[in-house]
Every structure is written in C-alpha cells, then in structure tokens.
Amino acid sequence: MTRLSARLHWARLLPLATLVALATPAHAQLTPAEAAAQMGRGINLGNTLEPPQEGAWNNGPAQEHYFDDYAEAGFSTVRIPVRWDQHLGTSAPFAVDEAWMDRVEQVVDWGLERDLFVILNAHHDDWIKEDYDNPVLQARLDSLWSQVATRFQDKSDRLLFEILNEPFLPMTLADTDDMNARVLPIIRRTNPTRIVLYSGASWSSRQQLLAARIPDDPYVIGYYHSYDPYLFGLEGQGTWGSTSDRNQLAQAFQQVADWSASTGVPAILSEFGAIRSGDYNSRMRHYGAFVAGALEHGIPFQVWDDGGDFRVYERQDRDWNDVKDILISTFPDGPNRFAASLTSDTLVVLSWDAPAQSAGLVVERRFGTEPYRTVAEIDGALTAYVDTLRGGPGDYTYRVVSRTDGGPDKVSYPQRVTVVPYERAPYGGAPVALPGTIEAEDYDVGGEGLTYHDTESANIPGAYRPDEGVDLEARDDGGFQLAYVADGEWVEYTVDVAETARYEVTAYVASQDGGGLFSFASGPSFSPTFAVPQTGDWQTLAAVSQTMRLAAGVQPFRFRVDAGTEAPFNLDRIVVEALGTAAEDGPEVAAIRVFPNPARGRFTLSGVAPSLDRRVEVYDALGKLVLTAALVSAEQTVEVGGLAAGAYVLRVVDGGATLARRPLVVVR
C-alpha cells in the first residue's frame, strides 16, 4: 500500500468530527518529514524523570534553566524519558497520579515554550515487557496512553509521543508490532495528527527497526538506538576509530537512510554515546563520527545524557564538557578524521580531512583544564600541522576550527596527547663525548616515547635491560647489541659534541639477509640513509659509514629505523670521528622557496645552488625519509604524486651537512 493510499484508508476510519478538524487545522500541521528535517541536533534529559521517583538516581529534579541552556547551546530537540509505573494505578481504571501528570506537563512545557521539539515517552516501564500477553497489563498500558494523549492533546505539534522505550525480551518483535498497532489508535482518538515514534523489539537497535512492521499511519517516525560496538560503547573496552570501525558505522547509517527512502518513514537516532570510562580520544572520534554520519544521511539525533557515565551537560555547574562542541559544531564537510600524535617529548603532529569551502583554519590547544588558545591560523586548504610543545608534563588537547564566510564555525572533535612526567638522563650518568663511541645498548634512561620507541613493550631477548621495551641481546664476543628492529623504531643517546664540524659516522651492523635502512638525527642535522649489507648471520659485523654535520654541545642523538626496511638487522655500536670544521661545509642558506605549497603532484624548489653532491630529502611527520631527489637545477621540480596527503619536512643536504630546511611542506 502506498503512503498516500494508506493515509486515505486510515482517514476513512475516522469519525466525521475528526475529519473536520483535520480539514481545518489551526495551523500547518508538521509532517514527519518536515519534523525530521527540523529536529536536527538533540539531547536526552536522562536519569531524571525515569527513576522510581524523580531525583532518586544520580540527578536531582529537573530544572527550568536546563532548557535555557539546551536552547542556548544550540540543541533543537529534547527527549524526556518518563517512568510511569510508580505513579500509575495497578487496577482499572489505572489512573495516573494527578500530581505526577502535572509535573511531567510542567517539564514538557519548559521545552515547548522555548520552541524546542520535545519527545515524551514511557521509559523503564518494564512491567509490560515482562508479561506482555497479560490482558490486565495491556489494559494498563492502553489506559496510560489514553490519559497521556488526552492531557497533551492541545500541545504544539513539536511535541512527539514515543510509545515505549526498548521493548526488550521476553517481549518479542511480534509483541512489539502488536503493541504499536494497538496503542497508536488509542493516541489517535485525541491526537489524530500528532507524530508518534515507534521502534522494533529488544534494545531498539537499527536491525530491529528495519525488521518491525510499519504502522498503517501517515504520522509516524521510526526510532533506533546505537551504542555500537557494544564492548566499546557500553563497556569502555578497547579503542575506536579504525577504518573498519568507520566503515561499519557508515554502512549502518546508509542502511537506515535506504530504508527511510524506500518506505517513506523518517528515522531518528534517539540514543547514542560512549561511556566515559573508555579511552578519551576514541570516545571523541566515536561521537564525532556519529554526528557527522547522522547529519550526512539526514537522520536527527538525541545524544544520551544521563548526568553520569554518559553525561554531556554538567548540571550543577550549568556547564558543558567536550562532547557538547562535537554535537553542535561537527559538520560532515568540516575538519573530520582529526588525529594528534606525540612523536617525541615535544613534537605533536596533527592531521585532518580537508574541510569544504574553508575561509581559514585555526589550530587550538588546551593544557589541562585551561581554555583553548590559538596555536596558529593557517590556510583553509591545509590538512596537517606540526606543533612544538614548550610546557611541562600534562594533557594537551587539540582541535581545528574551520571558519566559513557568514556560516557557523566547523570544529573538529578534540584529540589529546599526554606528556608524562619524566627525567631524561644519559644511561651512564654523563653524555657520550663525541668524537667517540656510542654503545647501542646504552640508550638514555626515560622510557617509551621519550628516549626510545619500540613497536611492542617487551625486550624480546631479555638481555641487559630486561624491564624496558628495547630489544637487546648478548654478543658472542662480549657486550650486547640492539636487535629485532622494525620500521619506525628509534633510540636516543645524550651526546656532547666537541665542536661544530662534519663527522664520519660509522655503524657496526649484522644482518643475515641485509636490506635494512636506518639514519641518525641530532638537533637540526640529519644523516643520509645507511643501507645494511648482508653479513651472513646475526653476529658477524660490517661497518657502514656516512658523513653528517653536528653542532657543538650537549644534545640528543637519535638512531632510527627507516621506512622501506626489507629485513631486520642488529646494531652493536656507533663510532663518530671528526672530518673537519664547519667552515668546510660552505655558507648555509637561511631559507628556501617552495611553490606551490600545498603541492599537488609536484613542487618547485629554489634558493639553493645545484651541485652533483647535493640532494633534496623529504621526511614525513614521523621523521621517516620518504623521498630523495638529486639537486641538479636552480629551480628543481620534485615529484610528490606518490606521497600520501599530509605534512612533510624538506631538507637540502650536501654530503652529511644540512644546507637548508623547510619545516612544513603540504602535499594534497
């Protein structure tokens, strides 16, 4: 039956007085599609009117100023869960306590007076779910809705009724379909065109909504809930935000949107969220993806806010936590898929999807509970930024704001990095003097992410420093060596360089098959890439050398395993020998020009004289060398079409000396 024929069929069953009322409404009645288009962003007044008695759980009684704060924040809809059983007679005529009905009406009016959409339901009325086939309980539910519908029949059509929240087992889908079909005509006696929400069975999941029988009524909207995936959303286990996680969520929204398009019935997501005990960054990604997905597919939403484990509104303080900004300022075409990573104790790499039609981006940072402060104002086309921290240990929270000409700001969800309290110290108590020898196993004391990074937390061989994550094993000729290396791993040593000069750096490595790549970095200087030869086993050493420029003084000296390593290798020691003074490097270039920036496929570099010994090196935001090109022209074209979109560091080197450095080149 088409939606039009269904409406005509339904209308023929109504009494004449009702048909006259329908024919001459006092105002233009909202259709479900119109209501869904206007309901937009919403919130639940949870754990308030649904305890056995108001205020019996973690919140006090509802206050009128809540609705001022909801409206001021930018919400369009408030769902008011109400529990009726403690205020409802248990025998005919099953009267609702008048004082309770007055109180519910008062709270509903607070929302309607502020021009909000309000959803009124039966919530935690589990008595009907536990024995649905009981005719007395059915009569009790029928009476409840008859009384509620009668009391609220003259309210604005921005008030919506929801028949029953989460009709879970032992109530079945067949029971739920029967309840919807039985209660809806009772509401229609006094509210012939009021929009009514219905769901499928169980916990009102998406799948249950799609499986439910659609009521034969033109003024219905289907609702569903989602805390998916369950272990993360409701238990706080693990993390969320992988490509697979996002794809599953996108598919779920598309499934609901397709169902609505094919049936003509709008759908709303009237509960969703992630428990506060879960990982902070994952929760922010979760909320952000839900809001963007719902908006993209035209699905109104009401976040679950219970003042406790899922709270958004800090009721006692009349304030909001981080989730509110996500709910109000996330847009499908904003700076989404935001990520922040701490790549050393001071360097934070930020990245995001390019927002549409941005008039400019503002990178904001918050330390602890302080307000956000502007870090940088950058071009609206950029998709990455590298920030250097200068504060102490603690939590640093970032977000990116996209300005629009005449429109609302589009704000990314926040992401947090944590700098842990630490004491960095040379392993032997004093910096390694250079020129000299660095033993690979004597990396600095400090810990994961500060003085080393290892892809797993255990010292696999268990030698020398067994309680730390760097893999160290004994050598047959005495001493120890760094082993089981993997792409992206690094260790740092505090060194004291005698004078600014060019140095020959020789690494003693062993590899059964060869193929490894690594490099060194110290201050502003980067070494060329070292290639590991085949030595036949894991103990036989070979010496490989490169030159690099080192500045005088105490500084970290980092060994890192580069991307592209084809096979593991071992490192025993690093010998650094002086070659000459810094003057032999020739004059350094203060700046170079790169255009266009952002680059699309290629960029042109100028400002450094070409030479057969000079080359351009491109490093990603994690410090990995990803591209090398010879510098053979005064305006050198560098092809970057094979690189992923993001921020890169550009260096021009001559042998081991860095001649010029561009701190941020963006590839689109």
Secondary structure, DSSP 8 states (H G I E B T S, - for coil): --HHHHHHHHHHTS-HHHHHHHHS-SS----HHHHHHHH-EEEE-TTTBSSSSTTSSSS----HHHHHHHHHHT--EEEE-B--GGGB-SSTT--B-HHHHHHHHHHHHHHHTTT-EEEEE--S-THHHHTTT-HHHHHHHHHHHHHHHHHTTTS-TTEEEE--S---TTS-HHHHHHHHHHHHHHHHTT-TT--EEE--STTT-HHHHHHS---S-SSEEEEEEE--SHHHHTT--S----HHHHHHHHHHHHHHHHHHHHH---EEEEEE---TTS-HHHHHHHHHHHHHHHHHTT--EEE---SSTT--EETTTTEE-HHHHHHHH--TTSS-S-EEEE-SSSEEEEE----TT-SEEEEEEEETTS--EEEEEE-TT--EEEEE--S-SEEEEEEEEEE-SSS--EE---EEEEE-----B-TTSS-EEESEEEETT---BS-BTTTEE-SSSS-SS--SSTTSSS-EEE-TTSSEEE-S--TT-EEEEEEEESSSEEEEEEEEEE-SS---EEEEEETTEE---EE----SSSS--EEEEEEEEE-SEEEEEEEEE-TT--S--EEEEEEEEEEEEGGGG----S--EEESSSBSSEEEEESS---TTEEEEEEETTS-EEEEEE--SSEEEEE-TTS-SEEEEEEEEETTEEEEEEEEEEE-
